[in-house]
Amino acid sequence: MAYVISEDCIACGTCIDECPVGAISEGDIYSIDPDACTECGTCADTCPNEAISLP
């Protein structure tokens, strides 16, 4: 099950640079491609707003 980004996302960009497979896309609220996500958790660990979690 891939990680998801909630409405708490402030689009700061911290997670994009940390994703080892490039599964995160920019936007008003960032999104994670569930087919590319390897569930490593790096994005969730680095998110300063705690906006990324497993569903």
Distance bins in CASP14 RR format, pairs under 12 A and 6 or more apart:
PFRMAT RR
TARGET T0000
AUTHOR 0000-0000-0000
RMODE 2
METHOD distances of the structure
MODEL  1
1 32 0 0 0 0 0 1 0 0 0 0 0
1 34 0 0 0 0 1 0 0 0 0 0 0
1 37 0 0 0 0 1 0 0 0 0 0 0
1 38 0 0 0 0 0 1 0 0 0 0 0
1 39 1 0 0 1 0 0 0 0 0 0 0
1 41 0 0 0 0 0 1 0 0 0 0 0
1 53 0 0 0 0 0 1 0 0 0 0 0
1 54 1 0 1 0 0 0 0 0 0 0 0
1 55 1 0 0 1 0 0 0 0 0 0 0
2 19 0 0 0 0 0 1 0 0 0 0 0
2 21 0 0 0 0 0 1 0 0 0 0 0
2 23 1 0 0 1 0 0 0 0 0 0 0
2 24 0 0 0 0 0 1 0 0 0 0 0
2 31 0 0 0 0 0 1 0 0 0 0 0
2 32 1 0 1 0 0 0 0 0 0 0 0
2 33 1 0 0 1 0 0 0 0 0 0 0
2 34 1 1 0 0 0 0 0 0 0 0 0
2 35 1 0 0 1 0 0 0 0 0 0 0
2 36 0 0 0 0 1 0 0 0 0 0 0
2 37 1 1 0 0 0 0 0 0 0 0 0
2 38 0 0 0 0 1 0 0 0 0 0 0
2 39 1 0 0 1 0 0 0 0 0 0 0
2 40 0 0 0 0 0 1 0 0 0 0 0
2 41 0 0 0 0 0 1 0 0 0 0 0
2 43 0 0 0 0 0 1 0 0 0 0 0
2 44 0 0 0 0 0 1 0 0 0 0 0
2 52 0 0 0 0 0 1 0 0 0 0 0
2 53 0 0 0 0 0 1 0 0 0 0 0
2 54 0 0 0 0 1 0 0 0 0 0 0
2 55 1 0 0 1 0 0 0 0 0 0 0
3 9 0 0 0 0 0 1 0 0 0 0 0
3 15 0 0 0 0 1 0 0 0 0 0 0
3 18 0 0 0 0 0 1 0 0 0 0 0
3 19 0 0 0 0 1 0 0 0 0 0 0
3 21 0 0 0 0 0 1 0 0 0 0 0
3 23 0 0 0 0 1 0 0 0 0 0 0
3 24 0 0 0 0 1 0 0 0 0 0 0
3 30 0 0 0 0 0 1 0 0 0 0 0
3 31 0 0 0 0 0 1 0 0 0 0 0
3 32 1 0 1 0 0 0 0 0 0 0 0
3 33 0 0 0 0 0 1 0 0 0 0 0
3 34 0 0 0 0 1 0 0 0 0 0 0
3 36 0 0 0 0 0 1 0 0 0 0 0
3 37 1 0 1 0 0 0 0 0 0 0 0
3 38 0 0 0 0 1 0 0 0 0 0 0
3 39 1 0 0 1 0 0 0 0 0 0 0
3 40 0 0 0 0 1 0 0 0 0 0 0
3 41 1 0 0 1 0 0 0 0 0 0 0
3 42 0 0 0 0 1 0 0 0 0 0 0
3 43 1 0 0 1 0 0 0 0 0 0 0
3 44 1 0 1 0 0 0 0 0 0 0 0
3 45 0 0 0 0 0 1 0 0 0 0 0
3 46 0 0 0 0 0 1 0 0 0 0 0
3 47 0 0 0 0 1 0 0 0 0 0 0
3 51 0 0 0 0 0 1 0 0 0 0 0
3 52 1 0 1 0 0 0 0 0 0 0 0
3 53 1 0 0 1 0 0 0 0 0 0 0
3 54 1 0 1 0 0 0 0 0 0 0 0
3 55 0 0 0 0 1 0 0 0 0 0 0
4 15 0 0 0 0 0 1 0 0 0 0 0
4 23 0 0 0 0 0 1 0 0 0 0 0
4 24 0 0 0 0 0 1 0 0 0 0 0
4 29 0 0 0 0 0 1 0 0 0 0 0
4 30 0 0 0 0 0 1 0 0 0 0 0
4 31 0 0 0 0 1 0 0 0 0 0 0
4 32 1 0 0 1 0 0 0 0 0 0 0
4 33 0 0 0 0 0 1 0 0 0 0 0
4 34 0 0 0 0 1 0 0 0 0 0 0
4 37 0 0 0 0 1 0 0 0 0 0 0
4 39 0 0 0 0 0 1 0 0 0 0 0
4 41 0 0 0 0 0 1 0 0 0 0 0
4 43 0 0 0 0 0 1 0 0 0 0 0
4 44 0 0 0 0 1 0 0 0 0 0 0
4 47 0 0 0 0 0 1 0 0 0 0 0
4 51 0 0 0 0 1 0 0 0 0 0 0
4 52 1 0 0 1 0 0 0 0 0 0 0
4 53 1 0 0 1 0 0 0 0 0 0 0
4 54 1 0 0 1 0 0 0 0 0 0 0
4 55 1 0 1 0 0 0 0 0 0 0 0
5 11 0 0 0 0 1 0 0 0 0 0 0
5 12 0 0 0 0 0 1 0 0 0 0 0
5 13 0 0 0 0 0 1 0 0 0 0 0
5 14 0 0 0 0 0 1 0 0 0 0 0
5 15 1 0 0 1 0 0 0 0 0 0 0
5 16 0 0 0 0 0 1 0 0 0 0 0
5 19 0 0 0 0 0 1 0 0 0 0 0
5 23 0 0 0 0 0 1 0 0 0 0 0
5 24 1 0 0 1 0 0 0 0 0 0 0
5 25 0 0 0 0 1 0 0 0 0 0 0
5 26 0 0 0 0 0 1 0 0 0 0 0
5 27 0 0 0 0 1 0 0 0 0 0 0
5 28 0 0 0 0 0 1 0 0 0 0 0
5 29 1 0 0 1 0 0 0 0 0 0 0
5 30 1 0 1 0 0 0 0 0 0 0 0
5 31 1 0 0 1 0 0 0 0 0 0 0
5 32 1 0 1 0 0 0 0 0 0 0 0
5 33 0 0 0 0 0 1 0 0 0 0 0
5 34 0 0 0 0 0 1 0 0 0 0 0
5 37 0 0 0 0 0 1 0 0 0 0 0
5 43 0 0 0 0 1 0 0 0 0 0 0
5 44 0 0 0 0 1 0 0 0 0 0 0
5 47 0 0 0 0 1 0 0 0 0 0 0
5 49 0 0 0 0 1 0 0 0 0 0 0
5 50 0 0 0 0 0 1 0 0 0 0 0
5 51 1 0 1 0 0 0 0 0 0 0 0
5 52 1 0 1 0 0 0 0 0 0 0 0
5 53 0 0 0 0 1 0 0 0 0 0 0
5 54 0 0 0 0 0 1 0 0 0 0 0
5 55 0 0 0 0 0 1 0 0 0 0 0
6 29 1 0 0 1 0 0 0 0 0 0 0
6 30 0 0 0 0 0 1 0 0 0 0 0
6 31 0 0 0 0 0 1 0 0 0 0 0
6 32 0 0 0 0 0 1 0 0 0 0 0
6 44 0 0 0 0 0 1 0 0 0 0 0
6 47 0 0 0 0 1 0 0 0 0 0 0
6 49 0 0 0 0 1 0 0 0 0 0 0
6 50 0 0 0 0 1 0 0 0 0 0 0
6 51 1 0 1 0 0 0 0 0 0 0 0
6 52 1 0 0 1 0 0 0 0 0 0 0
6 53 1 0 0 1 0 0 0 0 0 0 0
6 54 0 0 0 0 0 1 0 0 0 0 0
6 55 0 0 0 0 1 0 0 0 0 0 0
7 28 0 0 0 0 1 0 0 0 0 0 0
7 29 1 0 0 1 0 0 0 0 0 0 0
7 30 0 0 0 0 0 1 0 0 0 0 0
7 31 0 0 0 0 0 1 0 0 0 0 0
7 49 0 0 0 0 0 1 0 0 0 0 0
7 51 1 0 0 1 0 0 0 0 0 0 0
7 52 0 0 0 0 0 1 0 0 0 0 0
8 29 0 0 0 0 1 0 0 0 0 0 0
8 30 0 0 0 0 0 1 0 0 0 0 0
8 47 0 0 0 0 1 0 0 0 0 0 0
8 48 0 0 0 0 0 1 0 0 0 0 0
8 49 1 0 1 0 0 0 0 0 0 0 0
8 50 1 0 0 1 0 0 0 0 0 0 0
8 51 1 1 0 0 0 0 0 0 0 0 0
8 52 0 0 0 0 1 0 0 0 0 0 0
8 53 0 0 0 0 1 0 0 0 0 0 0
9 15 0 0 0 0 1 0 0 0 0 0 0
9 16 0 0 0 0 0 1 0 0 0 0 0
9 24 0 0 0 0 0 1 0 0 0 0 0
9 25 0 0 0 0 0 1 0 0 0 0 0
9 26 0 0 0 0 0 1 0 0 0 0 0
9 27 0 0 0 0 1 0 0 0 0 0 0
9 28 0 0 0 0 1 0 0 0 0 0 0
9 29 1 0 1 0 0 0 0 0 0 0 0
9 30 1 0 1 0 0 0 0 0 0 0 0
9 31 0 0 0 0 1 0 0 0 0 0 0
9 32 0 0 0 0 0 1 0 0 0 0 0
9 43 0 0 0 0 0 1 0 0 0 0 0
9 44 0 0 0 0 0 1 0 0 0 0 0
9 47 1 0 0 1 0 0 0 0 0 0 0
9 48 0 0 0 0 0 1 0 0 0 0 0
9 49 1 0 0 1 0 0 0 0 0 0 0
9 50 0 0 0 0 0 1 0 0 0 0 0
9 51 1 0 1 0 0 0 0 0 0 0 0
9 52 1 0 0 1 0 0 0 0 0 0 0
9 53 0 0 0 0 0 1 0 0 0 0 0
10 27 0 0 0 0 0 1 0 0 0 0 0
10 28 0 0 0 0 1 0 0 0 0 0 0
10 29 0 0 0 0 1 0 0 0 0 0 0
10 30 0 0 0 0 1 0 0 0 0 0 0
10 47 0 0 0 0 1 0 0 0 0 0 0
10 48 0 0 0 0 1 0 0 0 0 0 0
10 49 1 0 1 0 0 0 0 0 0 0 0
10 50 0 0 0 0 0 1 0 0 0 0 0
10 51 1 0 0 1 0 0 0 0 0 0 0
10 52 0 0 0 0 0 1 0 0 0 0 0
11 24 0 0 0 0 0 1 0 0 0 0 0
11 25 0 0 0 0 0 1 0 0 0 0 0
11 26 1 0 0 1 0 0 0 0 0 0 0
11 27 1 0 0 1 0 0 0 0 0 0 0
11 28 1 0 0 1 0 0 0 0 0 0 0
11 29 1 0 0 1 0 0 0 0 0 0 0
11 30 1 0 0 1 0 0 0 0 0 0 0
11 31 0 0 0 0 0 1 0 0 0 0 0
11 47 0 0 0 0 0 1 0 0 0 0 0
11 48 0 0 0 0 0 1 0 0 0 0 0
11 49 0 0 0 0 1 0 0 0 0 0 0
11 51 0 0 0 0 1 0 0 0 0 0 0
12 18 0 0 0 0 0 1 0 0 0 0 0
12 24 0 0 0 0 0 1 0 0 0 0 0
12 26 0 0 0 0 0 1 0 0 0 0 0
12 27 0 0 0 0 0 1 0 0 0 0 0
12 29 0 0 0 0 0 1 0 0 0 0 0
12 30 0 0 0 0 1 0 0 0 0 0 0
12 43 0 0 0 0 0 1 0 0 0 0 0
12 46 0 0 0 0 1 0 0 0 0 0 0
12 47 0 0 0 0 1 0 0 0 0 0 0
12 48 1 0 0 1 0 0 0 0 0 0 0
12 49 1 0 0 1 0 0 0 0 0 0 0
12 51 0 0 0 0 1 0 0 0 0 0 0
12 52 0 0 0 0 0 1 0 0 0 0 0
13 19 0 0 0 0 0 1 0 0 0 0 0
13 24 0 0 0 0 1 0 0 0 0 0 0
13 25 0 0 0 0 0 1 0 0 0 0 0
13 26 1 0 0 1 0 0 0 0 0 0 0
13 27 0 0 0 0 1 0 0 0 0 0 0
13 29 0 0 0 0 0 1 0 0 0 0 0
13 30 1 0 0 1 0 0 0 0 0 0 0
13 43 0 0 0 0 0 1 0 0 0 0 0
13 46 0 0 0 0 1 0 0 0 0 0 0
13 47 0 0 0 0 1 0 0 0 0 0 0
13 48 0 0 0 0 1 0 0 0 0 0 0
13 49 0 0 0 0 0 1 0 0 0 0 0
13 51 0 0 0 0 0 1 0 0 0 0 0
13 52 0 0 0 0 0 1 0 0 0 0 0
14 24 0 0 0 0 0 1 0 0 0 0 0
14 30 0 0 0 0 1 0 0 0 0 0 0
14 42 0 0 0 0 0 1 0 0 0 0 0
14 43 0 0 0 0 1 0 0 0 0 0 0
14 44 0 0 0 0 0 1 0 0 0 0 0
14 45 0 0 0 0 0 1 0 0 0 0 0
14 46 1 0 1 0 0 0 0 0 0 0 0
14 47 1 0 0 1 0 0 0 0 0 0 0
14 48 1 0 0 1 0 0 0 0 0 0 0
14 49 0 0 0 0 1 0 0 0 0 0 0
14 50 0 0 0 0 0 1 0 0 0 0 0
14 51 0 0 0 0 0 1 0 0 0 0 0
14 52 0 0 0 0 1 0 0 0 0 0 0
15 22 0 0 0 0 1 0 0 0 0 0 0
15 23 0 0 0 0 1 0 0 0 0 0 0
15 24 1 0 1 0 0 0 0 0 0 0 0
15 25 0 0 0 0 0 1 0 0 0 0 0
15 26 0 0 0 0 0 1 0 0 0 0 0
15 27 0 0 0 0 0 1 0 0 0 0 0
15 29 0 0 0 0 0 1 0 0 0 0 0
15 30 1 0 0 1 0 0 0 0 0 0 0
15 31 0 0 0 0 0 1 0 0 0 0 0
15 32 0 0 0 0 1 0 0 0 0 0 0
15 37 0 0 0 0 0 1 0 0 0 0 0
15 40 0 0 0 0 0 1 0 0 0 0 0
15 41 0 0 0 0 1 0 0 0 0 0 0
15 42 0 0 0 0 1 0 0 0 0 0 0
15 43 1 0 1 0 0 0 0 0 0 0 0
15 44 0 0 0 0 1 0 0 0 0 0 0
15 45 0 0 0 0 1 0 0 0 0 0 0
15 46 1 0 1 0 0 0 0 0 0 0 0
15 47 1 0 1 0 0 0 0 0 0 0 0
15 48 0 0 0 0 1 0 0 0 0 0 0
15 49 0 0 0 0 1 0 0 0 0 0 0
15 50 0 0 0 0 0 1 0 0 0 0 0
15 51 0 0 0 0 1 0 0 0 0 0 0
15 52 1 0 0 1 0 0 0 0 0 0 0
16 22 1 0 0 1 0 0 0 0 0 0 0
16 23 0 0 0 0 1 0 0 0 0 0 0
16 24 1 0 1 0 0 0 0 0 0 0 0
16 25 0 0 0 0 1 0 0 0 0 0 0
16 26 1 0 0 1 0 0 0 0 0 0 0
16 27 0 0 0 0 0 1 0 0 0 0 0
16 30 1 0 0 1 0 0 0 0 0 0 0
16 31 0 0 0 0 0 1 0 0 0 0 0
16 32 0 0 0 0 0 1 0 0 0 0 0
16 42 0 0 0 0 0 1 0 0 0 0 0
16 43 0 0 0 0 1 0 0 0 0 0 0
16 46 0 0 0 0 1 0 0 0 0 0 0
16 47 0 0 0 0 0 1 0 0 0 0 0
16 52 0 0 0 0 0 1 0 0 0 0 0
17 24 0 0 0 0 1 0 0 0 0 0 0
17 26 0 0 0 0 0 1 0 0 0 0 0
17 30 0 0 0 0 0 1 0 0 0 0 0
17 42 0 0 0 0 0 1 0 0 0 0 0
17 43 0 0 0 0 1 0 0 0 0 0 0
17 46 0 0 0 0 1 0 0 0 0 0 0
17 47 0 0 0 0 0 1 0 0 0 0 0
18 24 0 0 0 0 1 0 0 0 0 0 0
18 30 0 0 0 0 0 1 0 0 0 0 0
18 40 0 0 0 0 1 0 0 0 0 0 0
18 41 0 0 0 0 1 0 0 0 0 0 0
18 42 1 0 1 0 0 0 0 0 0 0 0
18 43 1 0 1 0 0 0 0 0 0 0 0
18 44 0 0 0 0 1 0 0 0 0 0 0
18 45 1 0 0 1 0 0 0 0 0 0 0
18 46 1 0 1 0 0 0 0 0 0 0 0
18 47 0 0 0 0 1 0 0 0 0 0 0
18 48 0 0 0 0 0 1 0 0 0 0 0
18 52 0 0 0 0 0 1 0 0 0 0 0
19 25 0 0 0 0 0 1 0 0 0 0 0
19 26 0 0 0 0 0 1 0 0 0 0 0
19 30 0 0 0 0 1 0 0 0 0 0 0
19 31 0 0 0 0 0 1 0 0 0 0 0
19 32 0 0 0 0 1 0 0 0 0 0 0
19 33 0 0 0 0 1 0 0 0 0 0 0
19 36 0 0 0 0 1 0 0 0 0 0 0
19 37 0 0 0 0 1 0 0 0 0 0 0
19 38 0 0 0 0 1 0 0 0 0 0 0
19 39 0 0 0 0 0 1 0 0 0 0 0
19 40 0 0 0 0 1 0 0 0 0 0 0
19 41 0 0 0 0 1 0 0 0 0 0 0
19 42 1 0 0 1 0 0 0 0 0 0 0
19 43 1 0 1 0 0 0 0 0 0 0 0
19 44 0 0 0 0 0 1 0 0 0 0 0
19 45 0 0 0 0 0 1 0 0 0 0 0
19 46 0 0 0 0 1 0 0 0 0 0 0
19 47 0 0 0 0 0 1 0 0 0 0 0
19 52 0 0 0 0 0 1 0 0 0 0 0
20 36 0 0 0 0 0 1 0 0 0 0 0
20 37 0 0 0 0 0 1 0 0 0 0 0
20 38 1 0 0 1 0 0 0 0 0 0 0
20 39 0 0 0 0 0 1 0 0 0 0 0
20 40 1 0 0 1 0 0 0 0 0 0 0
20 41 0 0 0 0 1 0 0 0 0 0 0
20 42 1 0 0 1 0 0 0 0 0 0 0
20 43 0 0 0 0 1 0 0 0 0 0 0
20 46 0 0 0 0 0 1 0 0 0 0 0
21 32 0 0 0 0 0 1 0 0 0 0 0
21 33 0 0 0 0 1 0 0 0 0 0 0
21 34 0 0 0 0 0 1 0 0 0 0 0
21 35 0 0 0 0 0 1 0 0 0 0 0
21 36 1 0 1 0 0 0 0 0 0 0 0
21 37 1 0 0 1 0 0 0 0 0 0 0
21 38 1 0 1 0 0 0 0 0 0 0 0
21 39 0 0 0 0 0 1 0 0 0 0 0
21 40 0 0 0 0 1 0 0 0 0 0 0
21 41 0 0 0 0 0 1 0 0 0 0 0
21 42 0 0 0 0 1 0 0 0 0 0 0
21 43 0 0 0 0 0 1 0 0 0 0 0
22 30 0 0 0 0 0 1 0 0 0 0 0
22 31 0 0 0 0 0 1 0 0 0 0 0
22 32 0 0 0 0 1 0 0 0 0 0 0
22 33 1 0 0 1 0 0 0 0 0 0 0
22 35 0 0 0 0 0 1 0 0 0 0 0
22 36 1 0 0 1 0 0 0 0 0 0 0
22 37 0 0 0 0 1 0 0 0 0 0 0
22 38 0 0 0 0 1 0 0 0 0 0 0
22 40 0 0 0 0 0 1 0 0 0 0 0
22 42 0 0 0 0 0 1 0 0 0 0 0
22 43 0 0 0 0 1 0 0 0 0 0 0
23 30 0 0 0 0 0 1 0 0 0 0 0
23 31 0 0 0 0 1 0 0 0 0 0 0
23 32 1 0 1 0 0 0 0 0 0 0 0
23 33 1 0 1 0 0 0 0 0 0 0 0
23 34 0 0 0 0 1 0 0 0 0 0 0
23 35 0 0 0 0 1 0 0 0 0 0 0
23 36 1 1 0 0 0 0 0 0 0 0 0
23 37 1 0 1 0 0 0 0 0 0 0 0
23 38 1 0 0 1 0 0 0 0 0 0 0
23 39 0 0 0 0 1 0 0 0 0 0 0
23 40 0 0 0 0 1 0 0 0 0 0 0
23 41 0 0 0 0 0 1 0 0 0 0 0
23 42 0 0 0 0 0 1 0 0 0 0 0
23 43 0 0 0 0 1 0 0 0 0 0 0
23 52 0 0 0 0 0 1 0 0 0 0 0
24 30 1 0 1 0 0 0 0 0 0 0 0
24 31 1 0 0 1 0 0 0 0 0 0 0
24 32 1 0 1 0 0 0 0 0 0 0 0
24 33 1 0 0 1 0 0 0 0 0 0 0
24 34 0 0 0 0 0 1 0 0 0 0 0
24 36 0 0 0 0 1 0 0 0 0 0 0
24 37 0 0 0 0 1 0 0 0 0 0 0
24 38 0 0 0 0 0 1 0 0 0 0 0
24 40 0 0 0 0 0 1 0 0 0 0 0
24 41 0 0 0 0 0 1 0 0 0 0 0
24 42 0 0 0 0 0 1 0 0 0 0 0
24 43 1 0 0 1 0 0 0 0 0 0 0
24 44 0 0 0 0 0 1 0 0 0 0 0
24 46 0 0 0 0 0 1 0 0 0 0 0
24 47 0 0 0 0 0 1 0 0 0 0 0
24 51 0 0 0 0 0 1 0 0 0 0 0
24 52 0 0 0 0 1 0 0 0 0 0 0
25 31 1 0 1 0 0 0 0 0 0 0 0
25 32 1 0 0 1 0 0 0 0 0 0 0
25 33 1 0 0 1 0 0 0 0 0 0 0
25 34 0 0 0 0 0 1 0 0 0 0 0
25 36 0 0 0 0 1 0 0 0 0 0 0
25 37 0 0 0 0 0 1 0 0 0 0 0
25 43 0 0 0 0 0 1 0 0 0 0 0
26 32 0 0 0 0 0 1 0 0 0 0 0
29 49 0 0 0 0 0 1 0 0 0 0 0
29 51 0 0 0 0 1 0 0 0 0 0 0
29 52 0 0 0 0 0 1 0 0 0 0 0
30 43 0 0 0 0 1 0 0 0 0 0 0
30 47 0 0 0 0 1 0 0 0 0 0 0
30 49 0 0 0 0 0 1 0 0 0 0 0
30 51 0 0 0 0 1 0 0 0 0 0 0
30 52 0 0 0 0 1 0 0 0 0 0 0
31 37 0 0 0 0 0 1 0 0 0 0 0
31 43 0 0 0 0 0 1 0 0 0 0 0
31 51 0 0 0 0 0 1 0 0 0 0 0
31 52 0 0 0 0 0 1 0 0 0 0 0
32 38 0 0 0 0 0 1 0 0 0 0 0
32 39 0 0 0 0 0 1 0 0 0 0 0
32 40 0 0 0 0 0 1 0 0 0 0 0
32 41 0 0 0 0 0 1 0 0 0 0 0
32 42 0 0 0 0 0 1 0 0 0 0 0
32 43 1 0 0 1 0 0 0 0 0 0 0
32 44 0 0 0 0 0 1 0 0 0 0 0
32 47 0 0 0 0 0 1 0 0 0 0 0
32 51 0 0 0 0 0 1 0 0 0 0 0
32 52 1 0 0 1 0 0 0 0 0 0 0
32 53 0 0 0 0 0 1 0 0 0 0 0
32 54 0 0 0 0 0 1 0 0 0 0 0
32 55 0 0 0 0 0 1 0 0 0 0 0
33 43 0 0 0 0 0 1 0 0 0 0 0
34 54 0 0 0 0 0 1 0 0 0 0 0
34 55 0 0 0 0 1 0 0 0 0 0 0
36 43 0 0 0 0 0 1 0 0 0 0 0
37 43 0 0 0 0 1 0 0 0 0 0 0
37 44 0 0 0 0 0 1 0 0 0 0 0
37 52 0 0 0 0 0 1 0 0 0 0 0
37 54 0 0 0 0 0 1 0 0 0 0 0
37 55 0 0 0 0 0 1 0 0 0 0 0
39 52 0 0 0 0 0 1 0 0 0 0 0
39 53 0 0 0 0 0 1 0 0 0 0 0
39 54 1 0 0 1 0 0 0 0 0 0 0
39 55 0 0 0 0 0 1 0 0 0 0 0
40 46 0 0 0 0 0 1 0 0 0 0 0
40 52 0 0 0 0 0 1 0 0 0 0 0
40 54 0 0 0 0 0 1 0 0 0 0 0
41 47 0 0 0 0 1 0 0 0 0 0 0
41 52 1 0 0 1 0 0 0 0 0 0 0
41 53 0 0 0 0 1 0 0 0 0 0 0
41 54 0 0 0 0 1 0 0 0 0 0 0
42 52 0 0 0 0 1 0 0 0 0 0 0
43 49 0 0 0 0 0 1 0 0 0 0 0
43 50 0 0 0 0 0 1 0 0 0 0 0
43 51 0 0 0 0 1 0 0 0 0 0 0
43 52 1 0 1 0 0 0 0 0 0 0 0
43 53 0 0 0 0 1 0 0 0 0 0 0
43 54 0 0 0 0 0 1 0 0 0 0 0
44 50 1 0 0 1 0 0 0 0 0 0 0
44 51 0 0 0 0 1 0 0 0 0 0 0
44 52 1 0 1 0 0 0 0 0 0 0 0
44 53 1 0 0 1 0 0 0 0 0 0 0
44 54 1 0 0 1 0 0 0 0 0 0 0
44 55 0 0 0 0 0 1 0 0 0 0 0
45 52 0 0 0 0 1 0 0 0 0 0 0
45 53 0 0 0 0 0 1 0 0 0 0 0
46 52 0 0 0 0 1 0 0 0 0 0 0
47 53 0 0 0 0 1 0 0 0 0 0 0
END
